[in-house]
Amino acid sequence: MSDPFDNQASGLEAPASGAFAVIPDDANQLPTTCRALYVGTGGLLRVEMKWGGEISFHNLPDGALLPIRAVKVLTATTASSIVGLY
């Protein structure tokens, strides 16, 4: 398939070009720092951010898309069907 934008740098404002399933884990980082997280089934999302610090996102609805640079999704998370976008 042809991609007319293949030779251009992709900035953080560009759409994601890769994705991976997220399994919450307190010890291990995500396979790559994401540019956003998609939450299929809402609830509490607890993450460690790229530049440090942990934060909780409470009462996320199903289908939420958070434009955050997270390195971990922690096990205190109750949300599920999470996808990391990069």
Long-range contacts (C-beta under 8 A, 24 or more apart in sequence): 16-85, 16-86, 17-86, 18-85, 18-86, 19-83, 19-84, 19-85, 19-86, 20-83, 20-84, 20-86, 21-82, 21-83, 21-84, 22-73, 22-82, 22-83, 22-84, 23-73, 24-73, 24-74, 24-75, 24-76, 24-77, 24-82, 25-72, 25-73, 25-74, 25-75, 26-72, 26-74, 26-75, 28-72, 29-71, 29-72, 30-70, 30-71, 30-72, 30-73, 30-84, 31-84, 32-84, 32-86, 33-69, 33-70, 33-71, 33-86, 34-68, 34-69, 34-70, 34-84, 34-85, 34-86, 35-67, 35-69, 35-85, 35-86, 36-65, 36-66, 36-67, 36-68, 36-84, 36-85, 37-65, 37-66, 37-68, 37-70, 37-73, 37-82, 37-83, 37-84, 37-85, 38-63, 38-64, 38-65, 38-82, 38-83, 38-85, 39-63, 39-64, 39-65, 39-66, 39-79, 39-80, 39-81, 39-82, 40-80, 40-81, 40-82, 40-83, 41-79, 41-80, 41-81, 42-79, 43-77, 43-78, 43-79, 43-80, 44-76, 44-77, 44-78, 44-79, 45-73, 45-77, 45-79, 45-82, 46-73, 46-74, 46-76, 46-77, 47-72, 47-73, 47-74, 47-77, 48-72, 48-74
